[in-house]
């Protein structure tokens, strides 16, 4: 019975996560990119702090962490950010996320036990100071989205950028 419940919970969580991701858009393909936006992350704010997109548009975000702290660029709804903050707090608790460093070997090891610790989501990039990354995202839904950093304390400090759909 325990095996059945465990398998059910694992499959249900994957289906729920996949459906919530579809609710906000989907990973874009490089050949479909119609706009490139450079986003700089400073300590607790983004530049630009407002992003304009069109429904159906595929955007390539070039992301650079200009701050002295670890930061994240995550595309999601406010509710999804609040839920993701629990995972991020767990990463701090397990000393995967430090103020200015990501312990990638510990992250990889913890991800074997808890896939959320891998922090490999198509709508998100987690960067150490002076690191760069990219996200290609297709905005094919009408969900109200925002960009946010979910490192503990950063969202609360206002590290949020508005996504405006035209």
N, C-alpha and C positions, 0 to 999 in steps of 0.2 A: 504494500500500500504506500509506504514511504517513497519508494522508487517512482510510482505513478504520480504522486503529488509533486515530487521534485521535477520530473520531466514536464509536467503540466505547467508549473511555475516558470521554468526556463523558456518553454515555447511561448507562453502567454506574454512574458516580458519582451521577448524579441519581436513578436507581432505588434505589441503596443508601441514599442520604440519605433519600429519601421513605419507604422501608421502615423505616429506623431511627426516623424520626419517628412512624410509625404504631405502633411498638413501645411508645412512651411515652405515647400519647394523641393528641389532635388539637386544632387550633385550635377554640375554642368559639364559639358564636353568642350574641350579646347576649340574644336572646329566651329562651335556655335557661339563663341564669345562675340558680343556686339559692343561691349564697353569694358575698358580697363580703368580701375579706380585704385589709386595709391592711398593707403591709410597708414598714418603714423600713429603709434601708440606712445603716449607720454605717461608720466606717472599720474594716473587716474583721469586721463581724458584722451579722446581721439581727435585727430585732425584729418579729414573734416569731421565735424560732429553731426552732420546731416548728409544722408546719401539719397539721391534721387534715382529711382529705377522705374522701368515700365513693366507691367505684367507681361510675362512671357520672355523677358529679356534674360540673357545669360551674361553674367558679369564675372570678370576675373579681378579679384582683389589682390593687390600686391601689398603685403603687410610688413611693416618694419617697426620693431620695438626700439624706440628712441629713449626710453626711460632707464632707470636704474633698478627696476623691479621686474619680476616675471609678470607678463600680461597675456591675456587671451583675447582673441577676437572671435566671438561666437554669434552666429545669426540664429535668432529664435524668437519665440513669443516671450512676453514677460513671465508667464507661468512656467515655461520651459527653463528659463534662466533660473528662476527660484528653485526649481527641482534640481538643476545641474549644480547649483551651489553646494548641495549636500555632498555630491561626488567630489567636488573640488576641496571641500573641508576635509574629507576623508584622505585626500592626497596630501594635505598639509599634516594631518594627524599621523600619517605613515612616513612623514619626512621625505616624500617624493617631491613636493613643492616646497622650496625654501624661498626666502625673500628675493634672491637674485639668481637662483639656480634651480634647474630641474634635474633630479637624480634619475637619469634615463635608465640606468641599469636596474635600479630598484623599481622603477615604473614597469619595466619589462617583466621583472620577476613577479610583481604584484598582479599584473595583468593576467598571469596564468591562473590565478585564483579568482580574480574579479575583473572581467573584461572592461568595466567602466574605468579602471585605473590606467588603461592603455591610452586613453584620451585620443582616440583615432576616430573622429567624426568628420564627415564631409563638410559640415557647416561650421567648423571650428579650427583654429590654429592657436597653439600655446607656445609662447616664445620667451627665451631668456633675453636679457638686455643685449642690444646690438644685433640680435638675430633677425632674419627675414623669413617669410613664408608666403604662401598663397592659398587662396580658396577660389574655386570656380563654382559659382552657384546660379542655378536657374530659378528665377522668381516667377513661378507658374501658378501661384495661388493668391488669394486675396487676404490671407492672414495678416494681421497687424504684427509686424516684425520690428525688432530693434537689434542693434549690435551692442554687445556688452562684454565686459570682462567679469568673469565669475570667480576669480581668485578672491578668497575671503577678504571682505572689507572694501573691495574695489567697486563693486556694483553700488553698494551703500554710499560710497564717496562720490558717486555720479559718473562713473566710467561707462557711459551709455551714449550711443549715437543713434539718432532717429533714422529710420528707413522710410522714405516717402515714396509711395507708388503713384505714378502719374497715369 
